[in-house]
Amino acid sequence: QVRLMESGGGLVQAGGSLRVSCAASGSIGSINIMGWYRQAPGKRRELVATITRGGFTNYADSVKGRFTISRDNAKNTVYLQMNSLKPEDTALYYCNADLTVITSPFTWKNYWGQGTQVTVSS
């Protein structure tokens, strides 16, 4: 019933910017933490940034000062603004959310999107 859909990935030159989005849809009760993760070829999936419903954020050291995570609770959407992009930022970016569904309002579950590709050229 619940689905996370990422969008906004693409090819950008080093030093450029991109904004990726993730919209949650379905029989959603409440969404707590939302976040972005990424996975580059040959590497493990890693945390990029998270944000609580109240707006508290957490960032990986590698993106601090360059990336900004935000959310629109009315739209069940989380965003990641990526500035000063580097070739090492190239990865498949995944959306993640911790939420409840209407039919089970006291059970928290974790969901993943299918990913959106971000490629940074030098």
N, C-alpha and C positions, 0 to 999 in steps of 0.2 A: 504493500500500500504506500509506503514512503519511498521517495526517490530524491536523490541529490543530483543536480545537473550543473556541471561547470561550463563556462564559456569565456571567450576573450583571449585565449592563447594565440600564439603566432610567432613569426620571425621578426626579430628586432636587432638593430646594430648595437654594439657595446656602447654604453653611456645613455642609451635610450630608455623609454618607459613603456610599460604595459599595465593594464588593469584587468585582472581576472575576476569573474563573478561566480557565485554558486547559489542556486535557488533550491530550497527544499519544498517539496509538494507532497500531497497526500493527506491521510487522516492524522494530522499532527496535533498533539495536545500541547506540549511545551517543549521548547528548545533551550538547553542550558549552554554548554560550551560549544562553539563552532571553531574550526581551525583549518589551516592549510598545511599540507605535507607535500614533499616532493621526492622523486626518485630518478636519479640519473643512471645511465647505462653502467652496469657493473657495480653499482653501489646500493646500499640499503636505503629504504624509505626513511626520511628524516623529517622532524618537526621544523616547520618554517615559522608559524605564528598561530596563536590562539586568542580568542576573545570571549569573555563571559557575556551573559545577557545584559548585565549592568555596565559593560564597557571596559572592564579590566583586561589588559592585553599582556601577552608574553611573546618574546621573539627569540629566535636563534641568534647567537652572537654574530654569525656570518651575514645576517641581513639587517641588523640594528642600524638605524639611521638612514636606511635606504628604502625599506618596505614599510607600509602602513596597512594594518588590518582594520576593517570597520564592518558594521552590520546595520541592516534595516530590519528591525523586529517585525514591523507591520507587513513586510514582504517576505519574511523568512529567508533573507538573503544575506550572504557574507561576501565581502570584497577584499581583494588584496591589490593595493597600489604598489607597483614595483618601479622604482626609480634607480638611476645610475646602474643599470644592469651590466653584469659581467658575464663573460663566456661560461664561467663556472656555475652560473645560475641556470644553465640549460638543464631541463628536466621535465618529467611529466608531473604536473601539479595536481594533487588530489584534495578534494574537499572532504571534511569530516564533521559530523555533528552528533552530539549526545542529546537524545530526545525521548519523549514519551509519545505513545499513540493514544488516540481518543478512547479506544476500547480497553486499554490497560494504563490508566493515568498514573499509577504509582510504580511502574516498572520502567527504569531508564535503559535505553538501548543505544548502541553505537552504530552509525551508518557511514558509508563511504560513497563518493561519486566515482565515476569511471576515469576521470582525469582529463586534463587539457594540456597539450604540449606547448612549452615555452622554449624557444631556441634563440640564443644570443650569439650573433656572429662577431668576429673580431676584424 
